[in-house]
Amino acid sequence: MQSTTNYLWLISDLLGQGATANVYRGRHKKTGDLYAVKVFNNLSFLRPLDVQMREFEVLKKLNHKNIVKLFAVEEEHPDMYERAVLRKDHQKKYGATVDLWSIGVTFYHAATGSLPFRPFEGPRRNKEVMYKIITEKPSGTISGHQKCENGKIEWSTEMPVSCSLSKGLQSLLTPVLANILEADQEKCWGFDQFFAETNDILHRTVVYVFSLQQATLHHVYIHEYNTAALFQELLSRRTSIPLHNQELLYEGRRLVLDPNRQAKTFPKTSRDNPIMLVSRESVATVGLIFEDPSPPKVQPRYDLDLDASYAKTFAGDVGHLWKTSESLLVYQELVRKGVRGLIELMKEDYSEIQHKKSEVFHLCNYCTQILEKTEQLFEVLMQANMLTTEYDEISDMHKKVLRISSSLEPIERTTQDIKSKFLPGGLLTDSWTQQVGTHPKDRNVEKIKVLLDAITAIYQQFKKDKAERRLPYNEEQIHKFDKQKLVLHASKARSLFTEECAMKYRLFISKSEEWMRKVHHVRKQLLGLSGQLISIEKEVTMLMERAIKLQEQLPQKVLPLVSSGMKPQAYLSQNTLVEMTLGMKKLKEEMEGVVKELAENNHFLERSDGGHV
């Protein structure tokens, strides 16, 4: 039992240990409340006093749910503390570089579950290589591993696949690590710059975006005052989908962001309810990148130190499997949600094209009727030797409209074919998403968590066993039995992850990629239909406008002939000519009304290209 003025703890209740201190589970003497007690060893006192005090000052400032709060600082042996501090002048002095290096190592360890600099056999067994790593580390690198005995150091400037941080946060944190994991004090950041950079990260807001075709979840870190233009530019960097190909959906509806709209007014997003990004062009499926677990291995011999180490490794490995299995399920659920949204989007596009098709069919039929009557009129006038030059043009226009009308038949067949794809069992349904992959009802994530909890409990017991150094016979037998269960639980977790979570996820992603490829073809068809209908509409509208001009000229040509007393053919009376002229005026007014109506209705297809506000 160890104690200070207000706290006491057992040496066997070890929670964690480091190079300069151990952490124990302790209790307050008066209240009995549980506290984590950090006990510094003699090595810690070899640091300059200002460096030692800086740790306490920093901890006092920190206030976060995932960081242990500093309640008090007490001395266990004041005389020993004074002797340790008095000896500091005989040791090498270190400045902020050492503290920042330690922070960098802690950040990396927390994010990846492993130390950034690892000689073969570990830093404590291979101190010479460890010294070489930290002194010869190239600037800009954040990790260095020696994977075999006497092997070369493999440096990296990026986080490993095992990193639990999002790519968005990695992109912000990696430059910070590169500048504090720096042995050269001239190049290493100071505390002011470190706090400025980390404070900037902490004051950003996160926008969750799921890229549907790529099947990847992105965390975009931006300030609340940043604009949508910057947001979509960052999104383009993360996904390689350029701005002009980005379509956004939120809760199943199109989302159009004004370029000047500030991030604080964006829809509220979360991991389970992100903004969906759909690319207008085909993109490769990426999915969640993860490593397959290796089989758990242990030495059969009884060794308290080694067994505690094995248990710690297993707890970390299975913990990683649990988090990965949860992420795999989340990604599949987001694909399912995105597929439903994309189908609704395509239904809207199809409905708008159907509407435009009806308009164009009506326009062609109306234009055909008008030109047919106009052609008949001009034919009569030509036979009366009153007009000759315009008849051929009107006849050609009539034939062109008839050809255009006949070209609508393939469009009708294509739209009917697309319509059939929305029917049950067709391509544009989400039934396939329910037939493959894993689902929440499978409870695979919960099963792995149960195994993880069992492994963690064994690890906690093994730490206590290790502190005892020697166990009585009965406890030793229990320890050996728990070791067997440790391997069994880890093997079960690995099998469950590999054969259920990972295998079914890969099948799901493969099916998703195939479906997205086919859907992209249908979206291209819809886009093509839209273009064809707009082109036909423009061409027919031009023909109608030309017909209107010809009709405007008709009274100017016919009435002077009638009023001058010119005698047309006997069968064409003066009253008949006047009636035909007035009738053409009425037709002209009707045609102008149709053209105006079409112009007002064009916003339907524009929505397909620009999206809904």
C-alpha positions as CSV (number, residue, x, y, z in Angstrom):
1,M,0.0,0.0,0.0
2,Q,1.3,3.5,-1.0
3,S,-0.1,6.8,0.0
4,T,0.1,10.6,0.0
5,T,-1.7,13.1,2.2
6,N,-5.1,12.4,0.6
7,Y,-4.8,9.4,-1.6
8,L,-3.8,5.7,-1.3
9,W,-3.3,2.9,-3.8
10,L,-2.1,-0.7,-4.1
11,I,1.0,-1.4,-6.3
12,S,-0.9,-4.4,-7.7
13,D,-3.7,-2.1,-9.1
14,L,-1.5,-1.0,-12.0
15,L,-3.5,0.8,-14.8
16,G,-0.6,1.7,-17.0
17,Q,3.1,2.4,-17.1
18,G,5.6,4.5,-19.1
19,A,9.2,5.5,-19.1
20,T,8.9,8.1,-16.3
21,A,5.8,7.1,-14.4
22,N,3.3,4.4,-13.5
23,V,-0.5,4.9,-13.1
24,Y,-2.5,3.1,-10.4
25,R,-6.1,2.9,-9.4
26,G,-6.4,4.8,-6.1
27,R,-9.0,6.1,-3.7
28,H,-9.5,9.3,-1.8
29,K,-8.9,8.7,1.9
30,K,-11.9,10.6,3.1
31,T,-14.5,10.0,0.3
32,G,-13.5,6.7,-1.0
33,D,-13.9,7.9,-4.6
34,L,-11.8,6.3,-7.3
35,Y,-8.9,8.3,-8.9
36,A,-6.1,7.5,-11.3
37,V,-2.8,8.2,-9.4
38,K,0.3,8.9,-11.5
39,V,3.5,8.1,-9.6
40,F,6.7,9.5,-11.1
41,N,9.9,7.5,-10.8
42,N,13.4,8.8,-10.3
43,L,14.0,9.0,-14.1
44,S,11.3,11.7,-14.4
45,F,13.1,13.9,-12.0
46,L,16.2,14.1,-14.2
47,R,14.2,16.5,-16.4
48,P,14.5,20.2,-15.7
49,L,12.1,21.5,-13.1
50,D,10.3,23.8,-15.6
51,V,9.8,20.9,-18.0
52,Q,8.2,18.8,-15.1
53,M,6.0,21.7,-14.1
54,R,4.9,22.3,-17.7
55,E,3.1,19.0,-17.7
56,F,0.9,19.9,-14.8
57,E,0.2,23.4,-16.2
58,V,-0.9,21.9,-19.5
59,L,-3.1,19.3,-17.8
60,K,-4.8,22.0,-15.7
61,K,-5.8,23.8,-19.0
62,L,-7.2,20.7,-20.7
63,N,-10.9,19.9,-20.3
64,H,-12.1,17.1,-22.6
65,K,-14.2,14.0,-22.0
66,N,-11.5,11.7,-23.3
67,I,-8.6,13.3,-21.3
68,V,-8.1,12.6,-17.6
69,K,-8.6,15.7,-15.6
70,L,-5.9,16.8,-13.2
71,F,-7.4,17.1,-9.7
72,A,-4.3,17.6,-7.5
73,V,-0.5,17.3,-7.2
74,E,0.9,15.7,-4.1
75,E,4.3,14.5,-3.0
76,E,4.9,10.9,-1.8
77,H,8.5,11.5,-0.5
78,P,9.4,15.2,-0.3
79,D,13.0,14.5,0.6
80,M,13.5,12.1,-2.3
81,Y,11.9,14.7,-4.6
82,E,14.3,17.4,-3.4
83,R,17.3,15.2,-3.9
84,A,16.2,14.3,-7.4
85,V,15.6,17.9,-8.4
86,L,19.0,19.0,-6.9
87,R,20.7,16.5,-9.1
88,K,19.3,18.0,-12.3
89,D,22.3,20.2,-13.0
90,H,24.4,17.1,-13.6
91,Q,22.1,16.0,-16.4
92,K,21.6,17.2,-19.9
93,K,18.9,19.8,-20.2
94,Y,16.0,19.5,-22.6
95,G,13.6,22.2,-23.7
96,A,10.1,22.2,-25.2
97,T,11.4,19.7,-27.9
98,V,11.2,16.8,-25.5
99,D,7.7,17.6,-24.3
100,L,6.4,18.2,-27.9
101,W,8.0,14.9,-29.0
102,S,6.2,13.1,-26.1
103,I,2.9,14.7,-27.1
104,G,3.5,13.6,-30.7
105,V,4.2,10.0,-29.7
106,T,1.1,10.0,-27.5
107,F,-1.1,11.4,-30.4
108,Y,0.3,8.8,-32.8
109,H,-0.2,5.9,-30.3
110,A,-3.7,7.0,-29.4
111,A,-4.6,7.2,-33.1
112,T,-3.1,4.0,-34.4
113,G,-2.7,1.7,-31.4
114,S,1.1,1.4,-31.9
115,L,4.2,3.5,-31.3
116,P,5.5,5.6,-34.2
117,F,9.2,4.4,-33.9
118,R,9.7,0.7,-33.4
119,P,13.0,-1.2,-33.7
120,F,12.8,-4.9,-34.3
121,E,12.1,-6.6,-30.9
122,G,11.0,-3.2,-29.5
123,P,12.6,0.0,-28.1
124,R,13.5,-1.4,-24.7
125,R,15.3,-4.5,-26.1
126,N,17.0,-2.7,-29.0
127,K,18.0,0.7,-27.6
128,E,20.8,1.2,-30.1
129,V,18.5,1.1,-33.1
130,M,15.9,3.2,-31.2
131,Y,18.6,5.9,-30.7
132,K,19.4,5.7,-34.4
133,I,15.8,6.1,-35.3
134,I,15.1,9.2,-33.3
135,T,18.4,10.9,-34.2
136,E,18.4,10.1,-37.9
137,K,14.7,10.5,-38.6
138,P,14.2,12.5,-41.8
139,S,12.3,15.7,-41.5
140,G,8.6,15.4,-42.4
141,T,8.3,11.7,-41.5
142,I,6.0,10.7,-38.6
143,S,7.0,7.0,-38.1
144,G,9.9,4.6,-38.7
145,H,9.7,0.8,-38.3
146,Q,12.4,-1.9,-38.5
147,K,10.6,-5.1,-39.5
148,C,13.4,-7.6,-39.3
149,E,16.7,-8.0,-37.4
150,N,19.4,-5.7,-38.8
151,G,16.9,-4.5,-41.4
152,K,16.6,-1.0,-42.8
153,I,14.3,1.5,-41.2
154,E,11.1,2.1,-43.2
155,W,10.0,5.7,-42.9
156,S,6.5,7.0,-43.5
157,T,5.0,10.5,-43.9
158,E,1.4,9.2,-43.5
159,M,-0.7,7.4,-40.9
160,P,-1.0,3.6,-41.3
161,V,-4.1,1.8,-42.4
162,S,-4.8,0.9,-38.7
163,C,-5.3,4.6,-37.9
164,S,-8.7,5.1,-36.3
165,L,-8.9,8.8,-37.4
166,S,-10.8,9.9,-40.5
167,K,-8.8,10.9,-43.5
168,G,-10.1,14.5,-43.0
169,L,-8.6,14.7,-39.5
170,Q,-5.5,12.8,-40.6
171,S,-4.8,15.5,-43.2
172,L,-4.9,18.2,-40.5
173,L,-3.0,16.2,-37.8
174,T,-0.2,14.7,-39.9
175,P,1.5,18.1,-40.5
176,V,1.4,18.8,-36.8
177,L,3.0,15.4,-36.0
178,A,5.7,16.0,-38.6
179,N,6.6,19.3,-37.0
180,I,6.7,18.1,-33.3
181,L,8.2,14.7,-33.9
182,E,11.4,16.6,-34.8
183,A,14.7,15.9,-33.1
184,D,16.3,19.1,-34.5
185,Q,15.4,21.9,-32.1
186,E,15.9,24.4,-34.8
187,K,13.2,22.8,-37.0
188,C,10.8,21.8,-34.2
189,W,7.7,23.9,-33.5
190,G,7.5,25.8,-30.2
191,F,4.5,25.5,-27.9
192,D,2.9,28.7,-29.2
193,Q,2.7,27.4,-32.8
194,F,1.7,23.9,-31.6
195,F,-1.3,25.4,-29.6
196,A,-2.2,27.7,-32.4
197,E,-2.4,24.9,-35.0
198,T,-4.2,22.5,-32.7
199,N,-6.6,25.2,-31.6
200,D,-7.4,25.9,-35.2
201,I,-8.3,22.2,-35.6
202,L,-10.5,22.1,-32.5
203,H,-12.5,25.1,-33.7
204,R,-13.5,23.5,-36.9
205,T,-16.9,21.9,-37.5
206,V,-17.2,18.5,-39.1
207,V,-19.4,17.9,-42.2
208,Y,-20.1,14.2,-42.8
209,V,-20.2,13.3,-46.5
210,F,-20.7,9.8,-48.0
211,S,-19.5,9.3,-51.6
212,L,-22.1,6.8,-52.8
213,Q,-20.4,5.3,-55.9
214,Q,-17.0,5.2,-54.1
215,A,-18.6,3.9,-50.9
216,T,-16.4,6.1,-48.7
217,L,-17.3,8.2,-45.7
218,H,-15.5,11.6,-45.5
219,H,-15.2,14.0,-42.6
220,V,-14.7,17.5,-44.0
221,Y,-13.3,19.8,-41.3
222,I,-14.1,23.5,-42.0
223,H,-14.7,26.6,-40.0
224,E,-18.3,27.8,-39.6
225,Y,-17.6,30.9,-41.5
226,N,-16.2,29.0,-44.5
227,T,-18.3,29.0,-47.7
228,A,-19.9,26.2,-49.7
229,A,-17.5,27.0,-52.5
230,L,-14.5,26.0,-50.2
231,F,-16.5,23.0,-48.8
232,Q,-17.0,21.6,-52.3
233,E,-13.4,22.3,-53.2
234,L,-12.2,20.3,-50.2
235,L,-14.7,17.6,-51.1
236,S,-13.2,17.5,-54.6
237,R,-9.7,17.0,-53.1
238,R,-10.9,14.2,-50.8
239,T,-12.8,12.3,-53.5
240,S,-11.2,13.5,-56.8
241,I,-14.8,14.3,-58.0
242,P,-14.7,17.8,-59.7
243,L,-17.3,20.4,-58.7
244,H,-19.2,20.2,-62.0
245,N,-19.7,16.4,-61.4
246,Q,-20.9,16.7,-57.8
247,E,-24.6,16.1,-57.0
248,L,-25.5,16.4,-53.3
249,L,-28.5,14.7,-51.6
250,Y,-29.6,15.1,-48.0
251,E,-32.3,12.9,-46.5
252,G,-33.3,11.7,-49.9
253,R,-33.7,15.1,-51.5
254,R,-31.5,17.2,-53.8
255,L,-29.3,19.6,-52.0
256,V,-28.0,22.7,-53.8
257,L,-25.6,24.9,-51.9
258,D,-25.2,28.5,-52.9
259,P,-21.4,29.1,-53.3
260,N,-21.5,31.9,-50.7
261,R,-23.6,30.0,-48.2
262,Q,-21.7,29.6,-44.9
263,A,-21.0,26.2,-43.3
264,K,-22.9,27.1,-40.1
265,T,-26.1,27.1,-42.1
266,F,-25.5,23.6,-43.7
267,P,-27.9,20.8,-42.8
268,K,-26.9,19.0,-39.6
269,T,-24.9,15.9,-40.5
270,S,-23.7,12.9,-38.6
271,R,-22.0,9.6,-39.4
272,D,-25.4,7.9,-39.7
273,N,-27.0,10.8,-41.6
274,P,-24.4,12.4,-43.9
275,I,-24.8,14.4,-47.0
276,M,-24.7,12.0,-50.0
277,L,-22.4,12.8,-52.8
278,V,-23.3,11.3,-56.2
279,S,-20.9,11.7,-59.2
280,R,-22.4,12.5,-62.6
281,E,-19.5,10.6,-64.1
282,S,-18.5,7.0,-63.4
283,V,-16.0,6.6,-60.6
284,A,-14.2,3.6,-59.1
285,T,-15.5,2.0,-55.9
286,V,-13.1,2.2,-53.1
287,G,-14.9,1.1,-49.9
288,L,-13.5,0.9,-46.5
289,I,-9.8,-0.1,-46.5
290,F,-8.8,-2.5,-43.7
291,E,-6.3,-5.3,-43.0
292,D,-7.2,-8.9,-42.5
293,P,-6.3,-10.1,-39.0
294,S,-3.6,-12.6,-38.5
295,P,-4.2,-15.7,-36.3
296,P,-3.5,-15.2,-32.6
297,K,-0.2,-16.7,-31.5
298,V,1.1,-17.3,-27.9
299,Q,3.9,-19.2,-26.3
300,P,2.5,-22.2,-24.4
301,R,4.9,-21.8,-21.4
302,Y,3.7,-20.2,-18.2
303,D,5.1,-16.6,-18.0
304,L,3.2,-13.8,-16.1
305,D,5.0,-11.0,-17.9
306,L,4.6,-12.5,-21.3
307,D,1.0,-13.5,-20.7
308,A,0.1,-10.0,-19.7
309,S,1.7,-8.8,-22.9
310,Y,-0.2,-11.3,-25.0
311,A,-3.5,-10.3,-23.3
312,K,-2.8,-6.6,-24.0
313,T,-2.0,-7.3,-27.7
314,F,-5.2,-9.5,-28.1
315,A,-7.3,-6.8,-26.4
316,G,-6.0,-4.2,-28.8
317,D,-6.3,-6.4,-31.9
318,V,-9.9,-7.5,-31.1
319,G,-10.8,-4.0,-30.2
320,H,-9.7,-3.0,-33.6
321,L,-11.7,-5.8,-35.2
322,W,-14.8,-4.6,-33.3
323,K,-14.4,-1.0,-34.5
324,T,-13.8,-2.2,-38.0
325,S,-16.8,-4.5,-38.0
326,E,-18.9,-1.6,-36.9
327,S,-17.6,0.6,-39.6
328,L,-18.2,-2.1,-42.3
329,L,-21.8,-2.3,-41.2
330,V,-22.2,1.5,-41.2
331,Y,-20.8,1.7,-44.7
332,Q,-23.3,-0.9,-46.0
333,E,-26.2,0.9,-44.3
334,L,-25.1,4.1,-45.9
335,V,-24.9,2.5,-49.3
336,R,-28.5,1.2,-48.8
337,K,-29.7,4.6,-47.8
338,G,-27.9,6.2,-50.7
339,V,-29.2,3.7,-53.2
340,R,-32.8,4.5,-52.1
341,G,-32.1,8.2,-52.5
342,L,-30.5,7.8,-55.9
343,I,-33.5,5.8,-57.1
344,E,-35.9,8.5,-56.0
345,L,-33.6,11.1,-57.8
346,M,-33.8,9.1,-61.0
347,K,-37.6,8.8,-60.6
348,E,-37.8,12.6,-60.5
349,D,-35.6,12.9,-63.5
350,Y,-37.7,10.3,-65.4
351,S,-40.9,12.1,-64.4
352,E,-39.6,15.4,-65.7
353,I,-38.5,13.8,-69.0
354,Q,-41.9,12.3,-69.3
355,H,-43.4,15.7,-68.8
356,K,-41.1,17.3,-71.4
357,K,-41.7,14.4,-73.8
358,S,-45.5,15.1,-73.6
359,E,-44.9,18.8,-74.3
360,V,-42.7,18.0,-77.3
361,F,-45.2,15.4,-78.6
362,H,-48.0,18.0,-78.3
363,L,-45.8,20.7,-79.9
364,C,-45.0,18.5,-82.9
365,N,-48.6,17.5,-83.4
366,Y,-49.7,21.1,-83.1
367,C,-47.0,22.4,-85.4
368,T,-47.9,19.6,-88.0
369,Q,-51.5,20.7,-88.0
370,I,-50.6,24.4,-88.3
371,L,-48.2,23.8,-91.2
372,E,-50.7,21.5,-92.9
373,K,-53.3,24.2,-92.9
374,T,-50.7,26.8,-93.9
375,E,-49.5,24.7,-96.7
376,Q,-53.1,24.2,-97.9
377,L,-53.7,27.9,-97.8
378,F,-50.5,28.8,-99.7
379,E,-51.4,26.1,-102.2
380,V,-54.7,27.7,-102.9
381,L,-53.1,31.1,-103.2
382,M,-50.5,29.7,-105.5
383,Q,-53.2,28.2,-107.7
384,A,-54.8,31.6,-107.8
385,N,-51.6,33.0,-109.1
386,M,-51.4,35.3,-106.0
387,L,-48.3,33.7,-104.2
388,T,-45.6,31.4,-105.4
389,T,-42.3,31.7,-103.7
390,E,-43.3,30.8,-100.1
391,Y,-45.2,27.6,-101.0
392,D,-42.0,25.5,-101.4
393,E,-40.6,26.7,-98.1
394,I,-43.9,25.9,-96.3
395,S,-44.0,22.5,-97.9
396,D,-40.4,21.7,-96.8
397,M,-41.2,22.8,-93.3
398,H,-44.2,20.5,-93.2
399,K,-42.1,17.5,-94.3
400,K,-39.4,18.3,-91.7
401,V,-41.9,18.4,-88.9
402,L,-43.3,15.0,-90.1
403,R,-39.7,13.6,-90.0
404,I,-39.1,15.0,-86.5
405,S,-42.4,13.4,-85.3
406,S,-41.3,10.0,-86.6
407,S,-38.0,10.4,-84.7
408,L,-40.0,10.5,-81.4
409,E,-40.8,6.8,-81.7
410,P,-37.4,5.6,-80.5
411,I,-37.6,8.1,-77.7
412,E,-40.9,6.6,-76.6
413,R,-39.5,3.1,-76.7
414,T,-36.4,4.1,-74.6
415,T,-38.6,5.8,-72.0
416,Q,-40.8,2.8,-71.7
417,D,-37.8,0.6,-71.3
418,I,-36.5,2.8,-68.5
419,K,-40.0,2.8,-66.9
420,S,-39.9,-1.0,-66.7
421,K,-36.7,-0.8,-64.7
422,F,-38.5,0.8,-61.8
423,L,-40.9,-2.1,-61.5
424,P,-40.4,-4.8,-58.8
425,G,-37.5,-7.0,-59.8
426,G,-36.1,-4.3,-62.2
427,L,-32.7,-2.7,-62.1
428,L,-33.8,0.5,-60.5
429,T,-34.9,-1.1,-57.2
430,D,-33.1,-1.6,-53.9
431,S,-34.0,-5.2,-53.4
432,W,-30.4,-6.4,-54.0
433,T,-29.2,-4.3,-51.0
434,Q,-31.3,-6.5,-48.7
435,Q,-30.1,-9.8,-50.2
436,V,-26.4,-9.3,-49.8
437,G,-24.0,-8.1,-47.1
438,T,-24.4,-7.9,-43.3
439,H,-27.3,-6.3,-41.5
440,P,-27.9,-4.9,-37.9
441,K,-30.1,-7.9,-37.2
442,D,-27.1,-10.2,-37.7
443,R,-25.6,-8.7,-34.5
444,N,-22.0,-9.5,-35.5
445,V,-20.7,-6.3,-34.0
446,E,-22.4,-7.1,-30.7
447,K,-20.9,-10.7,-30.7
448,I,-17.4,-9.4,-31.3
449,K,-17.9,-6.8,-28.5
450,V,-18.9,-9.6,-26.0
451,L,-15.6,-11.5,-26.9
452,L,-13.7,-8.2,-26.5
453,D,-15.1,-7.6,-23.1
454,A,-14.1,-11.1,-22.0
455,I,-10.6,-10.6,-23.4
456,T,-10.4,-7.2,-21.6
457,A,-11.4,-8.8,-18.3
458,I,-8.7,-11.4,-18.7
459,Y,-6.1,-8.7,-19.5
460,Q,-7.0,-6.8,-16.3
461,Q,-6.6,-9.9,-14.3
462,F,-3.3,-10.7,-16.0
463,K,-2.0,-7.3,-15.1
464,K,-2.7,-8.0,-11.5
465,D,-1.1,-11.4,-11.7
466,K,2.0,-9.8,-13.2
467,A,2.2,-7.3,-10.3
468,E,2.1,-10.2,-7.8
469,R,5.1,-11.8,-9.5
470,R,4.2,-15.2,-8.1
471,L,0.8,-16.9,-7.8
472,P,-0.4,-19.6,-5.4
473,Y,-1.2,-23.0,-7.0
474,N,-4.9,-22.5,-7.4
475,E,-4.5,-19.0,-8.9
476,E,-1.9,-20.3,-11.2
477,Q,-4.3,-22.9,-12.6
478,I,-7.0,-20.3,-13.0
479,H,-4.4,-18.2,-14.8
480,K,-3.5,-21.0,-17.2
481,F,-7.2,-21.7,-17.9
482,D,-7.8,-18.0,-18.6
483,K,-4.9,-18.1,-21.0
484,Q,-6.6,-20.8,-23.0
485,K,-9.9,-18.9,-23.0
486,L,-7.9,-15.8,-24.2
487,V,-6.7,-17.6,-27.3
488,L,-10.2,-19.1,-27.9
489,H,-12.0,-15.8,-27.6
490,A,-9.4,-14.1,-29.9
491,S,-9.8,-16.9,-32.5
492,K,-13.6,-16.7,-32.4
493,A,-13.5,-13.0,-32.9
494,R,-11.1,-13.4,-35.8
495,S,-13.3,-16.0,-37.5
496,L,-16.5,-14.0,-36.9
497,F,-14.8,-10.9,-38.5
498,T,-13.2,-12.8,-41.4
499,E,-16.0,-15.2,-42.4
500,E,-19.0,-13.0,-41.6
501,C,-18.2,-9.3,-41.6
502,A,-15.3,-9.0,-44.0
503,M,-16.3,-11.6,-46.6
504,K,-19.9,-10.5,-46.8
505,Y,-18.9,-6.8,-46.9
506,R,-16.6,-7.5,-49.9
507,L,-19.5,-9.3,-51.7
508,F,-21.8,-6.4,-50.9
509,I,-19.3,-3.8,-52.3
510,S,-18.7,-5.9,-55.4
511,K,-22.5,-6.0,-56.0
512,S,-22.7,-2.3,-55.4
513,E,-20.0,-1.5,-57.9
514,E,-21.8,-3.7,-60.5
515,W,-25.2,-2.0,-59.8
516,M,-23.7,1.5,-59.9
517,R,-22.1,0.8,-63.3
518,K,-25.5,-0.2,-64.8
519,V,-27.3,2.7,-63.1
520,H,-24.7,5.1,-64.6
521,H,-25.6,3.8,-68.0
522,V,-29.3,4.5,-67.3
523,R,-28.5,8.0,-66.1
524,K,-26.6,8.6,-69.3
525,Q,-29.7,7.5,-71.2
526,L,-31.9,9.9,-69.2
527,L,-29.4,12.7,-69.9
528,G,-29.4,11.8,-73.6
529,L,-33.2,11.8,-73.8
530,S,-33.2,15.2,-72.1
531,G,-30.8,16.5,-74.7
532,Q,-32.8,15.0,-77.6
533,L,-36.1,16.5,-76.4
534,I,-34.6,19.9,-75.8
535,S,-33.0,19.8,-79.3
536,I,-36.3,18.7,-80.9
537,E,-38.2,21.4,-79.0
538,K,-35.8,24.1,-80.2
539,E,-36.0,22.9,-83.9
540,V,-39.8,22.7,-83.9
541,T,-40.0,26.1,-82.1
542,M,-37.8,27.6,-84.8
543,L,-40.1,26.2,-87.5
544,M,-43.2,27.6,-85.7
545,E,-41.5,31.0,-85.4
546,R,-40.7,31.0,-89.1
547,A,-44.3,30.1,-89.9
548,I,-45.4,33.0,-87.7
549,K,-43.3,35.4,-89.8
550,L,-44.7,34.0,-93.0
551,Q,-48.2,34.6,-91.7
552,E,-47.3,38.1,-90.6
553,Q,-46.3,38.8,-94.2
554,L,-49.5,37.2,-95.7
555,P,-52.0,40.1,-95.1
556,Q,-49.5,42.6,-96.5
557,K,-49.3,40.6,-99.7
558,V,-53.0,39.5,-100.1
559,L,-55.0,42.5,-99.0
560,P,-53.3,44.9,-101.5
561,L,-54.1,42.5,-104.3
562,V,-57.7,42.3,-103.2
563,S,-58.1,46.1,-102.7
564,S,-56.5,46.9,-106.1
565,G,-59.2,45.1,-107.9
566,M,-57.0,42.3,-109.2
567,K,-59.2,39.4,-110.3
568,P,-58.0,36.1,-109.0
569,Q,-59.2,32.8,-110.3
570,A,-63.0,32.6,-110.5
571,Y,-63.3,30.1,-107.6
572,L,-61.5,32.4,-105.2
573,S,-63.8,35.2,-104.1
574,Q,-62.7,38.4,-102.3
575,N,-64.6,37.4,-99.1
576,T,-62.8,34.1,-99.1
577,L,-59.4,35.8,-99.2
578,V,-60.3,38.1,-96.3
579,E,-61.6,35.2,-94.2
580,M,-58.5,33.2,-94.9
581,T,-56.3,36.1,-93.9
582,L,-58.2,36.6,-90.7
583,G,-58.0,32.9,-90.0
584,M,-54.2,33.0,-90.4
585,K,-54.0,35.9,-87.9
586,K,-55.8,33.7,-85.4
587,L,-53.5,30.8,-86.1
588,K,-50.5,33.1,-85.6
589,E,-51.8,34.2,-82.2
590,E,-52.3,30.6,-81.1
591,M,-48.8,29.6,-82.2
592,E,-47.3,32.6,-80.4
593,G,-49.1,31.4,-77.3
594,V,-47.7,27.9,-77.6
595,V,-44.2,29.2,-78.0
596,K,-44.6,31.4,-74.9
597,E,-46.0,28.5,-72.9
598,L,-43.1,26.3,-73.8
599,A,-40.6,28.9,-72.8
600,E,-42.2,29.2,-69.4
601,N,-42.2,25.4,-68.8
602,N,-38.6,24.9,-69.7
603,H,-37.6,25.1,-66.0
604,F,-38.6,21.4,-65.6
605,L,-35.7,20.0,-67.5
606,E,-33.4,22.7,-66.1
607,R,-34.0,21.2,-62.7
608,S,-32.5,18.0,-64.0
609,D,-29.3,19.7,-64.7
610,G,-29.1,22.3,-62.0
611,G,-30.9,20.5,-59.1
612,H,-33.6,21.6,-56.7
613,V,-33.1,24.4,-54.3
